[in-house]
Amino acid sequence: MVLLQLALDFIDLDEAISVAKKAQEYVDIMEAGTPLIKSCGIRAVRVLKDTFPSKKVVADMKIMDTGALEVSIAANAGADIVTVLAAADVSTVSEAIAECRRLGKLIYVDTIGTGAEKIKAIERLAPDYICPHVGIDQQRKGIKLEDVVREAKISIPMAVGGGINRTTAARFVEAGAKIIIVGNSITRASDVQGEAKRIREIVDAAEKGAHG
């Protein structure tokens, strides 16, 4: 089953929780976005997990150094999944992966700003997921997530994010992504619940089509 992840890139925790409650029926994973963690601290992860105990919670830490330590901080706050940057030193990525395995957590390696050669090196470390990601600043420059996914040629499970909406979500399911990460197109919609439902339906239909 292709999972739908809701990226809560807010700076106000109450607002993030309010929006997440509207979308919860249609999403599988709740993400404490990097802005939320930086604004509210690691408690944002704990509050998300306490509020949505049946959902997986991602701590989008974007770890760049001290991989094992930052994984343990997120895990102790209740995170089920932690993110580390592919741009970090390979030793940092390796330590983060090892600590997640020790603690029984999952890890995404986020490729933002990283070339195909480094991504291949990361693949050899066998993380749970590699996450092709186009950041907001990159999107403004015209960089497209479809191009990043195609050029990376990733052979292990993918979680993909960066401007995905109802128009583009199916493309990434068809490209083999196992987790579709959606943020603003749901969280900033005038009808959050309705938009989450529509994207869920699109993802499910694309998955069904991909499997005949």
N, C-alpha and C positions, 0 to 999 in steps of 0.2 A: 504493500500500500504506500502510495506517495503521501507524505505528510505535509501539512500546511503549518508554517511557523509565522507567528505574529510578532513583528519587530516593534517594540514599544520604545521608540526613540524620543521620549519626552524628557523634560527636566523637572516636572512636577509629578510626584508619585501618586497622589490622589487622582489626578487626571489620567495617568496611565492605567490605574486599576479600573476606573470608571469605563474607559474605552474597552479594556480587555473583557470586562464583564459582558459588554454588548456583543462581542465577537466570539465569546468562549465556546458556543455550541458548534462552531464551524472550524475551529482551529485545534491542532493537536499539541502544539508547542508554544509556550509563552517565552518571549525573549526580553530580558532586562537589557535594554540597549545601552551602549556605551555612554551616551549623554545622561541617561537615567542613573547609572551607577556613579558617574562622576559628580552629579548634582546631589544625589541623595545618599550616596555611600552604599556599601555592600548590603545594608539592610533592605534595599530595594529587592534584592534576590530573595531574601527570607520572606518578605511580605508577599511577593508574588507566589512563592511556593505555599505559604500558609493559606492564601486566598484561593488558589487553584491546585489543591493537592493531587488531583487526578491527572494533571497536565505535566509534561516534561517542562522544566525551566532551564533556559539558556542564560548563562552569565556571559555577556559579550564583553569580556575583559580585554580582548585584543592584546594579549600578553606579548611583550617585546623583550622581557628580561626576567630573570628569576622564575623560570617556568614552573618548577615544582611548588614553590612558595605561593605563587598567585593562584595556581590550581587549588591548592589546599584552602586558601582563603575563600574562594568561591564555593568549593564543595562544603565547607563548614557552614556556609550560609544557606545551604539547601539546593545548590545548583545540581542539575542532573547532567548538564552539558556545559563545557567551557570552551572559549575560543582563544587560539594563539595565532599570531601572525606568521605567515610563511616568510615574511621579510626579516624576521628575527634570525639570530644565529642558529644554525642547525642544532647546536647543543641545547639551546633554550627550547626549541620545538621538541627535541627528543626527551628532555626532562619533563616537559608538560605532558607528553603522551604517556610516559612511564608512570607519572603520578596519577593521572586519570585511571590508568589500568589498575594501579595499586588500590585506589579508592573505589573502584567499580563505577566510574563515571565515563561519559563519552566525551570526545574532543572533536572540534572542528578546527581545521587549519585554514585560516582566511587568507586568500591570495592577493588581497588589495595591494596594488603597486608592485607586484612580483611578476617576473618573467617566466616563460615556459621552462627554462632550464632549471631554475630553482624549484619550481613545482615538481618536476620529475625527481629531484633529490628528496623532496619531502615525501613523495609517494612511496619511496623505498623504506620510509620509517613506518609505513602502514597505519596511519591514523584512522579513526573511525570514518571520518568524512573530510574531504577537501572541499572548501567553499569558494568557488569562483565568485568574486565580489567586485562590483564597481561602485565606488563611493560617490557621494553626492557631488563633490567637487569634480570628480572625473566625469560624471554624467553631464555636468554643465559644459565640459570641454568637448562633449560629443562622443566619448568612449562608450561603446555599447557592450552590454553583458553577453549578448549572443556571440560577439566576436571573441571575447575573452574565453568563453566556454569552448568554442570551436578550436581556437589556437592552442589551448592547454592540453587537449586530447587526454583527459583524465580517465584512468582505468579503474579507479576505486570509487565507492559511493560518493555522490556529489550532493551538497546542499548549496543552493544558488540564491543569491540576493543582490539587489541593486536596481531599484526602480521598476520591479515587476508589478504588473497590473493585470486587469482582466483581459487585455488585448494580447499580452505577451506570455502569460502564465503557461498556456498549453505548449508553447514552443520548448520550454525547458523540461516539461514532462516528456515530450517526444525526444528530447536530447538525452534522456536517461537520468535526470535528476531524481533523487529519492526524497529530497526535502525542498519545498518551495518557500522561500522567505519573502513575506510581503509586509511592507510597512505603511508608508503614507497613503497608498491608494485605498487602504482600509481605514487606517486610524484617522485620516483627515477627511474621510467621506462624510457627506451630509447625513447619510444613513449607514452607520457603521455595520450594524447587524446585516442589513440587506446586501452590502458590498461583500462582506465576509461570506455570506451564503452564495452569492454569485460566483466568487472566485473558487470556493470549495467545489461547486458544481462543475466549473470549467476544468479544474484539476482532475476531478474524478472521471469526467467524460474523456479527457485526454488520455488518462491512464487506461481506461477501458479500451479506447481505440488503439492504443499502442500494443495491447495484448490481444487484439483481434476480437 
